[in-house]
Each structure stands twice: as C-alpha cells, then as structure tokens.
Amino acid sequence: MTATAHPAVPAGPAVKAKLGRDDRIMRAFIVLICLYLFVSLALPLYAMLSKAFSTYRFDLSQYEFQVSDETGRFDGAIVTAETLNRELGAIAPAELLTGSDGRLAVTALFPDFSFRSPVRYRVRGTAEDVVFLIGSERQSGTGWQEVDSNTFRKVVLRPVTSVGLGNFVNYFSTPSLFRSIQNSLWISLVSTFVTVSLAFAFAYSLSRSCMRFKGAFRLIAMAPILVPSLLPGIALVYLFGNQGMLKSMMMGESIYGPYGIVIGSVFFTFPHAMIIITTALSISDARLYEAAVSLRASRWKTFWTVTIPGARYGLMSAAFVVFNLVITDFGLPKVIGGQYNMLAVDIYKQVIGQQNFEMGAVVSVVLLVPAVLAFAIDRQVQKKQVALLSTRSVVYRPTPSRNFDLICFAFCCLMALFILGILGVCQFAALLKFWPYDLSLSLKNYNFDLMDGGGWNAYRNSIRLALLTAGCGTIIVFAGAYMVEKTRGFGSGRATFQLLAMLPMAVPGMVLGLAYIFFFNNPANPLNAIYGTMTILVLVTVTHFYTVSHLTAVTALKQMDGEFESVAASLKQPFYKLFARVTVPVCLPAILDISIYLFVNAMTTVSAVVFLYSTDTSLASIAVLNMDDAGDVAPAAAMGMMIFYTNALARVIHIGLSKGVLKRTQAWRDR
C-alpha cells in the first residue's frame, strides 16, 4: 500500500499573542523608566556634546562704523570692523574665539578714542540677524545706531555660533591642556599596574592560603570604599607634604604630583580590584590543580599554567575598572596633584575657574573617549569570563603550608597597615589643634560651622541625599530590572532599556555633572525648576550609580525560575502580587545590597555633584574639597572621617538588617 502525497498547505498569517493587562502594565513601566533614563542621561549628554561642537567667534565683517567730525557731521567713509582690525592688528585671531557669553568692546578698534571727545559714532550690522549691545540693551539689524563718545565705550559685539571642530582644534593646540591627556593616561596606566598587582597578591593570599584572620583582612580591604577619594590625598599631605611626618622618605621628591596621585589612587581603587580578582580566583577548578600535582608540576609552574590563565579575565576586568576609576577621578588629583594637570581637574578649572563652559565640554568629550573604550572592553571581557564556568567544576580547597601561609600573612599585614595607616593619619590630623606647632588633642576641627564649606548642615544634607538616593534609587532600579527580565516579548523596548541602563557606568561623574548644567540650567527646559535643589542631586547620583545596581538586581532575578510567573498566570494572579509576595522576599538580599551601595556612594561622591550643589544643598564631600581649598586641611580631614564613620555605621546596620530580616524571609533556603 503506497502513501498518497498531500498537497502543501499554504502558511497563514502569523498570529500575534494577545497582550493581557499585566503585559500592558509591565511594558508601560519599561517605557516609563526608559523615559527617566532618557531625560536623566541621554538628553543631558546630547546637550553637552552640542555645546562641545558649538564654536563661538566674533565675525568682524558683520559690523560697520561711521565716525563724525567734531561738529557732529557724518561725512566720513563707512568702514567695517574687519577693515579696522586689519589695519591696526588690535585684536589677534585667537582673541576672536570666545565662549557663548563672550563680548568684545569696539573701542579697541579706535586708537584715538576718548570718552570725553565731542565726536559721535554710528554702528550697525550688515544683516538683519546681526546682534550687538549698547550697554545692556540688545540691538540688531541694518539700521544705524548713533551714540556719543561716552556711550560708545559701552558698545560690545556678540559672537556668532557655528558647528564644527573649532573648540577641539583650540584645545589640542594648547600645550598645557593637551599635556593633561598624557598625564591622565600615564597615571592611570601606572596606578592600574600597581593596584592590580597588589590586589591579585592580596586576593591570592586569601583564597590560596590557610592563614588566619582572613575575615579581618577582607574587612580592612573594603574600608577605602567608605571614604571619598579626597581623603587619601589629605593623609599623604600630612605624611609626606612640606611639613609631613615622613617627608625625609621622599628623598627630595615632592608628594604633590604624580607620586601622590598614584599612591592615593592605589588606596581608593584597591578594594574594587580585590573584589573582582577574588571572584575570579574563587571559581577555579580544583581538578586542574590535582592534575598538576599528579604530573609533578612545581608550584611556580602551576601558578603560571593554571592559576593565571584561569583568572586572566578577572585580571583584565579589574584592570579596566581601575583604569576607569583613576582616569575619571577628580577629588584626589585636585587635593594633591599640585601643578600636575589631569583631565578631570581641567574640566573643573575650565568651568569653575574660567567660566569657559564650551572648553569644559570639550575636555569632557576627551575624557569620555577612554572611559567608554575601557568600559566597552571590560564588558566583553566579563562575557568571556562567564563562558568559562562549568557545571563540573570542583571548589578548590587550599592545603596548609607553613612558609607560604606566613608569607601571605605578612603581605596582608602590610596592606592592612597601609590602609589603616591612611585612615589613622586622617583621624590623627582631625584631632590635632594646629599641625605641626601645637600637637595637643582637641575637637575644635569638628566645629564645621566656623569653617568654609557648609558647616554641619552640609553633613546633614549628605545623609539626606544618601537616604533619598538609597530609597528612591532602589525602587527605580529593582522595578526596572524586574520589568525588563519578566516582560514577555517587547524586544525593542527591553533592548533600549538595557542599553540605557548600561550607559551610566561609561560616563564619568564630572562629565555627567557638566551635562546637567547644560540641560537643566536652560530656562527653556520645563525641568529647570529642580536646578540647584536636592532633587537634582538625587537624580544625578541615582543615574551615576545606576549600572552596578541594575546588574545586581538582574543577577538576583535570573536566579528565579520562570515557572513562578506561569503558576501566577494559571491562578489568574496579577503580576504585582507575585512581585510583592514572592519576588521581593526572595531577592531581599540583593535589594539590601543595592540600598547600601547607593547610600555609601551618595555619601562619598564628589565629581558628579561638584557643579550642581547650591548654598542650601552643600554636601559633606564637597565641604571636604572646599575646606581643603581654603587651607583648613585638618577640618577637611575631620569631615572626611565623619563620612567614613557614617558609612561604617550604615554597613553595620545593613549587616544587622540582613541577619534579622533575612532570617525570616530566607528560611526556605535551609530546607
């Protein structure tokens, strides 16, 4: 019996799954948080980039003048400002480049000008859109404006705007500014090499030895995260400065410059590198070490053929993270950099010192390039690191070795001494009356209300900012991560969200803060009302530290089986009940971690908020900077230590909450 062939049935139109109420609500949430990130990140960056490529220049060919005789009759020739300047050479070509608020007095083009002269002047534009000022009054057009000599000195020209690379040409043609790129790259590379080397040795000691007090060493290694990056600079001034305790150890060199920046950078980036490398070493497969032993490979050969290849992606990731932290840091080089210019400090000098916002935007773009490249490479490295994990891996258990354990213990003691020494010097400096002349102890340096910088109100503002950032930020971040992980379909919206969520880590704090000036300080912006308030400080802080918080939330959510959503749907339960009764309790450890991460960083951040605070919203970290600038170094150290103790207390509370709350919500893990 033969089978008969059936004619092919033509495929019908694709059937789209019908969206339920929960799907529509979750997609709306994704769009809403995308809009938040778009307004708080994408639009400000666009405004900054527009400013960087906007060139302002005085076009002298657009203005014409006519001068009367002493009787007031205008019988003379009409001349342009360009012709006058060509004959006199009064204004150099470089002086014609200016900022958006630039003004040029026209009296420079008239060498015989006297404000007491009876001579009168006429001025006009060559086109209707040409603008100039007479005093504070705006004038435009081709009609003559006649003024006397006294008023003529108040006539100023306004620049014209064009889009191009003029600002960048000006930047790279200025040797002192261009040198900042070389300095930043050199310091970042040296600091990265030193930090990663020390962090690897420290992490290796913790994971590959059987030495004692590993928990204490881990705790000490995490301490630099709790202080602003300015604090190690202050400690180094007391140790190796012009009147430092250990000045002789510098052998004639100055701590103000590359030496101080590198040492301080090692201090505040060490825990970041140590965490990443420790994670990389913890996933090593013990079977490889057993194979090395069976092949009678030496410990040294095993190290180079097993340990280093297994941890290479962690080392590379740590290197890029440290590089990014150093090249974008502002506080440390500002305190101890001296005349050694760095890119982040150049932004501050251009904006605060010279009010040249366009050049500040140009430096921001230059700083953004290596930061984005380092971030992009780091993301690729992390993807490869995940691909190395195996379900058959066996956890490595170190075996005791008296000599090796002793060497590891000695090295960890040295690193702990370095970290505790920096913190101890700062606390010692905060308690001295007047270094080095009066070494008696006193609490007068904690009388912040008598110092420049904001007083105790700045400290209270920092706590308020940290609490608001931790509360609002955790809700926004976790809700956004939940929606993007649990929403069905909507690929384009989820992809857009992921892109916006990853972007903040690639944007330096100084760049983001300057971008907020251009965007939110624009009177035409409906959100201009939040400029100079606590709201904008919370907004920039949450946005600046969004990426790490988002990745933490996503990692926790990926551990949950998708069957939870299927069961809830079969029981016709709305997603928000599942979210409140199952997702939040299960992910509570990650939620608490996100909260403390945002709190600590809000207390210590400087670069992201240094352009945005007002008199009423001054912060403790900014007070450290301002007091150091004013010469009140000891009070600056005292405020820095207040930040440290506040963050340490927050960590203790976090640990207490974790043990108490998690004991009730995570009991299922022990079943």
Secondary structure, 3 states (H helix, E strand, C coil): CCCCCCCCCCCCCCCCCCCCHHHHHHHHHHHHHHHHHHHHHHHHHHHHHHHHCEEEECCHHHEEEEECCCCCCCCCCCEEHHHHHHHHCCCCHHHHEECCCCCEEHHHHCCCCCCCCCCEEEEEECCCCCEEEECCEEEECCCCEEEEHHHHCCEEECCEEEECCHHHHHHHCCHHHHHHHHHHHHHHHHHHHHHHHHHHHHHHHHHHCCCCCHHHHHHHHCHHHHCCCHHHHHHHHHHHCCCCCCHHHHCCCCCCCHHHHHHHHHHHHHHHHHHHHHHHHHCCEHHHHHHHHHCCCCHHHHHHHHHHHHHHHHHHHHHHHHHHHHHHCCHHHHHHCCCCCCHHHHHHHHHHHCCCHHHHHHHHHHHHHHHHHHHHHHHHHHHHHHHCCCCCCCECCCCCCHHHHHHHHHHHHHHHHHHHHHHHHHHHHHHEEECCCEEEECCHHHCHHHCCCCHHHHHHHHHHHHHHHHHHHHHHHHHHHHHHHHCCCCHHHHHHHHHHHHHHHHCCHHHHHHHHHHHHCCCCCHHHHHCCCHHHHHHHHHHHCHHHHHHHHHHHHHCCCCHHHHHHHHCCCCHHHHHHHHHHHHCHHHHHHHHHHHHHHHHHCCCCCCCCCCHHHCCHHHHHHHHHHCCCHHHHHHHHHHHHHHHHHHHHHHHHHHHHHHHHHCHHHHC
